[in-house]
């Protein structure tokens, strides 16, 4: 389950709970009857089973399935010159799934790459949230709502600064909108014959202050 955080300077700070594995890998937050879908970072290199296209400096290309550092082309030829490519990309990545039983813990994760402290998976009789030990019931590795909330508490603390900035941005936007609306109302009142003293009384300032503020704005 994803948690949408504040949007500051056009950047969303989204977080979610990810399952962790003993070898340091983490899930992508998607589960099915096949197990847990493994996460792949954009800068990860190709893995066995990925369909890869290599482009060389001389203009040549090679495309096929990546297997142990080589490319298996569609014509059955093994292309092993994969170390001098100018660029590489894959059109399709092989989806890797692991069984729910292999999950050893959970952590809060964020789009920026930050990850919270691990919560360890234990049998139900050893569960102790105060000691960061959680358990699940049944065959799946999905936390219940209460435990997911506990894990995401660390994420909420992490984004507290951005949350405050979002509130500042929103307040500033409201203030700017109110100022524009006031300027328009003053112009309309002046056009209808209101004096500077009238404007001052309506806005809670002196007539002189009203003159200084709005006469320069036309």
N, C-alpha and C positions, 0 to 999 in steps of 0.2 A: 504494500500500500504506500503510495506517495503522499508526501505532506508538502503543500505549497507554502513557502515562506514569503518574506517581503520581496518587493521588486524595487531595487534601488539603481538609479542611473540606467534604467532599461534592462537590468539583469535580474532574472528571477533566481532566488535562492531556495531550491527545492531539495527536500531530503526524504529518505526512506530507510527502512530496515533491510539489511542484506544478510543472508546466511553466510557463515564462514566455514572453511574447511581446514583440515589439519596441515595441508601443504601451503597455506597462506592464500589460496585462491578464494574468491568470493562469488556468490551468486548474483544474478542480475535483478533479483526481486520477483522473478516469474517462476511459478511452479505449475506442474501438470501431473498427469498420471505417469509421465516419463521421468519425473523427478524435478530437480532444480536446474534451471537454465543458468549456465555459467556466464559471468560478465566478460566482455572483451573491451579493452580500452582502445581509443582511436589510434594510439601510437604503438599498439601491439604488432609485432611482426607476424607473418603468415604462419599458420599451423597446419599440420597434416590434415588433408581433406578440404582445405580452402581452395577455391578456384582463383588462380593468380595470373596476372599479366605483367611481364617484365619488359621494360623498354631500355634498350642499350644506346650508348652514345653514338654508335654508328648508324642508328636508325632502325636496327633490327628489333624484333619483338619475339617473345615466346609466351605461350599461354597454355594453361592446363591445370591439373590438380597438383597441389604442393604435397610432396611426400619425402620426409627425411632430408630436406635441403635440396631436393631435385623437383623438376616439373615433369609430370606424366602427361604428354600431349595426347590429343585425341587420336592421332595416327599410331599410337603405341610406342613412339620414340621417347626415350628418357632424355630430358634436357638437363644436363648437370652444371652448365656454366651460369650459375646464379649469383656469383660474387661480384661481378663487374657491372651490374645494372645501374643505369642512371636514375631510374625511378621504378617503383613497383606499386601495384595496387591489386586489389582482389574484387572481382565483381560479385562474388557470393562467399560468405563466410560459413564454414560448417558450424552448425549449432551443436554445442556440447552440453550434455545433460549428466548430472550426477544424482545418485539416489538420495532421498531425504535422510536416510539413516546415516549418511556420511557427514551430515552437518554437525559441527562441534560447537557452534556458538552463533551469536548474532552481534551486529553493531549498527549504529546509525551511520548513514553515509550521505554525502552531499555532492552536488554537481561539480563543485570546485576541486574535488579530490580529497577534501577533508574526510576523515573517518573517526568515529568515536571509539571508546574503549570497548573491548570485547566483553560480552555477557556469555558465560559458559553454559553449555547444554549439559544437563545432568538428569538422572532418572527422577521421576516425580517425587519419590520419597526423600530426595536430597535437595529439592528446590528451596532456595532461600534468596529472594530478590534483594534483601539487604546486603548479601554477599556477592551479588551479581551472578547468581546461579539460577537458571531458568529451565523449565521442563515443558514439554508438549505432550498432549494426549493423542493417542492414535498413531498412525504410520507416517503422518506428514510432519514437516519441520516448520509449519506456520504457527507463529505465536498467537495467543489469544489477545483480545483488545487491550486488556489491562497490562500485560507484559510488553506489548508493542509500545504502549504509552510510556512505560518506564524507560525503554531503550531510547525513545525519541526525546525524552527530557533533556538529555545531553545535547542533542541537536538544537533544541529550543534555546538552551543557554548559549550555544555557539553563535546563533544568529541574532541574539538579543541586540547587539550593536546595530546590525542592519535593520532590525525591526524598528529601533528608535529613529534611525535615519529615514526610513520610509514614512514614519509619522511626521517627521520634520518636513519632508518633501510635500506631503499631502497638506499639511497646515500652511506651508508657504504658497502652494497652489491656490488654496482657498482664499488666503489673504490677497493674493494678486488678483483673483477673480472678483473679490469684493471691492478692491480698489478701482478696477476697471468699471464695475457697475456704478460705483459712487461718482466717478468722473462723468459717466454718461448721464446720470441723473442730475448732476450739477449743471451740465451744459443745457439739458432740457429745461431746467428751472430758470436759468439765466435767459434762455431764448423766450421763455414765457413771461419775462419781466421781473423776476426775483432780483432783489438787490444783494450786494455783498454782505450786508448785515443780516439779511434773511438767510443767506446760505450759511453764515457763521452760526446763527442760532440753531438751524436745522442739523448742523454737523457737530455742534458742541465746541466750536472754536470761535475766536474773535473775528470780526469782519476783516481786520487787517490780515490775520492768518489765512482766512479764506481767499483773500485777494492774492496773497503771495503764493498760495498753493495752486490755485486754478487759473489765474490770469495768464501765467506762463504756458499753460497747457492749451490755451485757446478754448 
